[in-house]
Amino acid sequence: ANRAWSKDFGVRQSQNAQSEMRASFLSDFDISTYQSGLRNTLGTDGKPLGNKGAWDQVVSTLTDARKGGLLSATDLEQIKNQIIPEGAPGAGKRYGDFYKARFGEIERAVRQQTQTDYNLGQQEKQRQMKEFEDQMLDSFLDPNDADGFSDDQLEQAQETYMRFSGGRRSTRLDNLKKLTVNSETRKDQEKFVEGLISQGMLTEAELNKLDPDIQRKYRSTAQQQQKALQANGNNQVQLDAIKDRIEQKAGYSPMGKKHFTMGLKIAQEQNKFRQKYGAYMASGTMTPEAAANAALNDVLTNFETNHGWQGGVKGFSGVLPETANSSKFAAAARLEQLNEQMKYLQSYALDGAGKDGLFEVQELEQMMKGYGKPGYTIDPRLSYVAQQYGLSPLEVLNRQLKANNMELPPPPPSQEIINKLTPEQQRLLNTTPTVERSQRGMTGVTEFNGALLPSRAQPYASLIQQSAQKHGIDPAVMAGMLETESGWIPAVINGTRLSSAGAKGIAQFMPATAADYGVNPTDPASAIDGMARYMKDLLRMFNGDYRLAVTAYNAGQGNVMRYGGPIPGNAESQGYWPKVLKSAGKYGYGAQTLRDPAVMRPSSPVAGLAPLNLAAMGTTTTPINN
């Protein structure tokens, strides 16, 4: 037991020393002193770090500092140019030259983080733009607005949106000007929408192309059905399974040659899957996952019976239209031509006419035959092209018809549609940042912002701000403590769920402490203000040291005084400050978090007050708060 205690004590002493050396290094950037000092400290296993372990920590410190903005590229170059002292490996050489691989590792990690932060920033920007656009559209499509809207009002809204988005116009606002249709067309559009609803396939992307009155009426339904599709990952797993089975049946491998009919067959079978999935969802008796798996089973079972594979030379039958003037080989050449157009013209081919477009007028006319009548199916070439662009066949067909000045009839309910958004939209919708996710990378924030709190914590943002300001406490630290204590869980906040020690409410006050401070633990306003008052006293007691004050909030004042910090061997006490620090860092305490993750002495409005008379307070060694 004595050996175990000695080892634990040595590890804790080393961790404290490492934190102090890290803080010193980030001030003077003396890499030699930092590395040699670390070498003789202990790792978490109780063994000396040695040269390799010390360098691992140096690399970790430099990487975190660069990611957090505490170390500039110039600072890093200065460190690399320092000379290795006598007696150390590589003496007389520059650190950057002797440890080239190590510094390269740091720079790669920083580049990767920079790219990640940029991507997250772009996603967040897109989300904010969509929310702002939705708000303006909702105001124009308000069913209680009897006066409707004018073109001037739409243009004013467009100017507002362009200021918000950095000069980008809103396509949806522009569409409101040209989407208003006569009553007959509106009826046709409504039939189309109801047909999609019956198949569980109505999305906002399809709805946004229709008359504003139709949009207003079916917006909530489209959002619900789109959410159901996204809940199962837009059925990508099932679609991939169909593709894999078809390629397996044809004996295709990455080393073999892919027959030209394979892509068409895959698109055809995936369209059947989408149709069956919509029918199962329309029944209202299945979850999205169950409906997708049932539809997959139907399609694969039918494919096994009627797959139409005629061999490596002939390919799949029944996927290409055969007329007197076209053979399968002519169709293969046409498919190759489509691939070339998509490769070199890219998105321009979607809106081009004639040779600059994807399909000739005669082909479009052929595709339109029987359109809207029972038994009509989408041309496999159209499905194939739509799949390559990540659009629905309806979108491709409409854009080609428009480019060739052909009539655009409203699509009928029986229309088979590949309900797949563009890659950009899909990435945006599938990775829409929740409040929690948008907190990633927020350790650069230097002041508290209540908007960063999770949605269920938003009602308490102003209470935290007001109480913190009133009693001179850092609001980000208070938010971090409240999150650590209650997790913003309603059952904890209202007192129906107590801790094992009997703590209660959003601030997890013990009954005795709540009585001392006149706090009602289950009243958030009272509990948050009580936490601020209690923290003010603890900060005075520990000379403005937030680490000790926060630790005392959890472990008790007397215990902190006895051990100089967390209770040894107590996992909760040892881990409490790091947990609070992690939460506080994303709510505005980031700069302090990055500088010193173990011992922090930020400036505090109460730090200059004289320490309290501990003897007069009758401090105890038992934990006050859980």
C-alpha positions, 0 to 999 in steps of 0.5 A, spaced: 500 500 500 505 504 501 509 503 494 502 504 491 501 511 495 508 513 493 507 511 486 501 515 485 504 521 489 510 521 485 505 521 478 501 527 481 507 531 483 510 530 476 504 532 473 504 538 477 511 539 475 509 538 467 504 543 468 508 548 471 514 547 465 508 547 460 506 554 462 513 556 462 515 554 456 509 557 452 511 564 455 519 563 453 519 558 448 525 555 451 525 548 448 531 545 451 529 547 458 522 544 457 525 538 454 530 536 459 526 538 465 520 533 462 525 528 461 526 526 469 519 527 470 514 521 471 509 518 466 502 516 468 505 509 469 510 511 474 516 510 470 521 516 468 519 519 461 526 519 458 528 522 452 522 519 447 517 520 452 519 528 453 519 529 446 512 526 445 510 531 450 514 537 447 510 535 440 503 534 444 504 541 447 507 545 440 501 541 436 496 544 441 499 551 442 499 551 434 492 549 434 489 554 439 493 560 436 497 560 442 503 559 438 504 563 431 508 560 425 514 565 427 514 562 434 515 555 431 520 557 426 524 561 432 524 554 436 526 550 430 532 555 430 534 554 437 541 550 438 541 543 441 546 544 448 552 540 449 550 533 452 544 532 449 543 528 442 544 532 436 548 537 440 550 543 436 545 542 431 538 546 430 532 543 433 528 543 427 534 540 423 535 534 428 528 533 429 525 534 422 520 529 422 517 531 429 516 538 427 513 535 420 508 531 424 506 538 428 505 542 422 501 536 418 497 536 424 496 543 424 494 543 417 489 538 418 486 541 424 486 548 419 482 544 414 477 541 419 476 548 422 475 551 415 470 545 413 466 546 420 466 554 419 463 553 412 458 548 414 456 553 420 455 558 415 451 554 410 446 552 416 446 560 418 444 562 411 439 557 410 436 559 417 436 566 415 433 564 408 427 560 411 425 565 416 424 570 410 420 565 406 416 563 412 414 571 413 412 571 405 408 564 405 405 566 412 398 563 411 395 569 416 398 574 411 392 576 407 395 581 403 400 577 400 407 580 397 409 584 392 416 584 387 418 590 391 418 586 397 421 580 394 427 585 392 428 588 398 428 581 402 433 579 396 438 585 398 437 583 405 439 576 404 445 578 400 448 583 405 447 577 410 450 572 405 456 576 402 453 578 395 450 571 394 443 571 391 437 567 394 434 562 388 428 561 393 426 568 393 427 569 386 423 563 385 417 566 388 417 571 383 416 566 377 413 560 381 406 563 382 401 559 377 394 559 375 389 555 378 389 549 373 396 548 374 396 549 381 391 543 382 396 539 377 402 541 382 397 539 388 396 532 385 403 531 384 405 533 391 400 528 394 402 523 390 409 524 393 406 524 400 403 517 399 410 514 397 413 518 403 418 521 398 416 529 398 422 533 400 423 541 401 427 540 394 421 538 390 417 543 394 421 549 393 420 548 385 412 549 386 407 555 387 408 559 393 401 556 396 403 549 395 409 550 399 405 554 404 400 548 405 405 542 405 412 545 408 411 541 414 409 535 411 415 535 406 420 536 412 417 530 416 418 526 410 425 528 408 427 527 416 424 520 415 429 519 409 435 522 412 434 518 419 436 512 415 442 515 411 438 517 405 438 509 404 445 509 402 446 503 405 441 499 401 442 503 395 450 500 395 447 493 397 443 493 390 449 496 386 454 490 390 449 485 388 448 487 381 456 487 380 457 481 383 452 477 379 455 480 373 462 478 375 465 485 375 471 486 379 476 493 380 481 489 375 475 487 370 472 491 365 465 494 366 459 492 361 456 498 359 449 496 361 451 495 368 450 502 370 443 503 367 441 496 371 443 499 377 440 505 376 433 501 374 433 497 380 435 503 385 429 506 382 425 500 384 427 500 391 425 508 392 418 506 389 417 500 394 420 504 400 415 510 399 409 505 398 412 502 405 412 508 408 406 511 406 403 505 410 404 508 416 406 502 420 414 501 419 420 505 421 424 508 416 429 503 417 424 497 417 421 500 410 428 500 407 430 493 409 423 491 406 424 494 400 431 492 399 429 484 400 423 485 395 428 488 390 433 483 391 428 477 391 426 480 384 432 481 381 435 474 383 429 471 379 429 476 373 436 479 373 437 479 365 444 478 365 446 475 358 454 474 359 460 479 359 459 480 352 451 481 352 450 485 358 444 486 362 437 485 357 431 490 358 435 496 360 436 499 353 430 501 348 431 497 342 428 500 335 429 499 328 435 504 328 439 503 334 442 497 336 445 495 343 452 497 340 449 504 338 446 505 345 453 503 348 456 509 344 451 513 346 452 512 353 459 513 352 458 520 349 454 522 355 459 520 360 464 524 355 459 530 356 458 529 363 466 529 364 468 535 360 462 539 360 460 537 367 454 541 370 453 546 364 451 540 360 445 540 364 442 546 362 445 546 355 441 545 348 442 541 342 450 538 342 451 542 348 446 539 352 445 531 354 439 529 350 437 531 343 430 533 342 428 527 339 430 523 345 427 528 350 420 527 346 421 519 346 422 520 354 416 524 354 411 519 351 406 516 356 408 521 361 403 521 367 400 515 364 399 508 368 405 504 367 410 510 365 417 508 367 423 513 367 428 512 361 434 508 364 439 513 361 435 519 364 436 515 371 443 514 370 445 521 368 441 523 374 445 518 379 452 521 376 450 528 378 446 526 385 439 529 382 433 526 381 431 524 374 425 529 374 430 535 375 435 532 370 429 532 365 426 538 367 432 542 366 433 539 359 426 540 357 427 548 359 434 548 355 430 546 349 424 550 350 420 544 351 413 544 355 414 543 362 408 539 364 407 538 372 409 531 374 404 526 375 403 522 382 405 516 378 412 519 377 418 515 379 423 519 382 430 518 385 429 522 391 437 524 392 439 531 393 446 534 390 452 532 394 452 539 397 445 539 400 446 532 402 453 534 406 449 540 409 443 536 411 446 530 414 452 534 418 447 540 420 451 542 426 447 541 433 449 546 438 453 541 441 457 540 435 458 547 433 461 548 440 467 544 437 473 549 436 470 554 440 476 554 445 478 560 441 472 564 444 475 569 449 468 571 452 462 568 455 456 567 449 450 564 452 448 562 444 453 557 445 449 553 450 446 547 448 438 548 446 436 545 453 440 550 457 438 556 453 433 558 458 439 559 463 443 563 459 441 570 462 441 568 469 448 565 468 450 572 465 447 576 470 449 572 477 456 572 474 456 579 473 453 581 480 458 577 484 464 578 480 465 570 477 467 568 470 460 566 467 464 561 462 466 557 468 459 558 472 456 555 465 462 549 465 460 548 473 453 547 471 454 543 465 458 538 469 453 538 475 447 537 472 448 536 465 442 540 463 438 534 464 431 536 466 430 531 471 436 533 475 434 540 475 427 540 477 429 535 483 426 529 481 433 525 480 438 526 486 445 524 486 447 518 491 450 523 496 443 527 496 445 533 492 439 537 488 438 541 482 441 545 477 447 547 481 447 540 485 447 543 492 447 539 498 441 541 503 446 544 508 449 548 503 443 550 500 440 552 507 447 556 509 446 560 503 438 561 503 438 557 496 432 553 493 436 548 489 430 546 485 429 553 482 434 555 477 434 562 478 435 561 486 440 556 485 444 559 479 445 566 484 447 561 490 452 558 486 455 565 484 455 567 491 458 561 494 463 561 488 465 568 490 466 566 498 471 560 495 475 565 491 476 569 496 478 563 501 483 561 495 486 568 493 482 568 486 485 561 484 479 558 480 482 551 480 482 550 488 475 554 488 472 550 483 475 543 486 472 546 493 465 546 490 465 539 489 470 536 494 469 541 500 473 547 503 476 543 508 479 537 504 482 542 499 485 545 504 488 539 507 490 536 500 492 542 497 487 540 491 483 534 489 482 529 494 488 523 493 485 517 490 478 520 489 476 519 482 471 524 482 475 529 486 481 528 481 477 529 475 472 534 477 476 540 475 478 538 468 471 536 466 469 543 468 475 546 464 473 542 458 466 545 458 468 552 460 473 552 454 467 552 449 463 557 453 468 563 453 474 560 457 478 558 451 484 562 452 486 560 459 484 553 458 489 552 452 495 556 456 494 551 462 490 545 463 491 543 470 493 550 474 489 556 472 490 563 476 485 568 471 484 575 473 478 575 478 474 581 480 474 578 487 482 576 487 484 582 490 480 581 497 483 579 503 482 572 505 476 570 509 478 568 516 477 560 515 477 559 523 471 563 524 468 560 518 468 553 522 471 549 515 469 542 515 473 536 512 467 533 509 465 534 502 459 540 502 457 539 494 457 533 490 
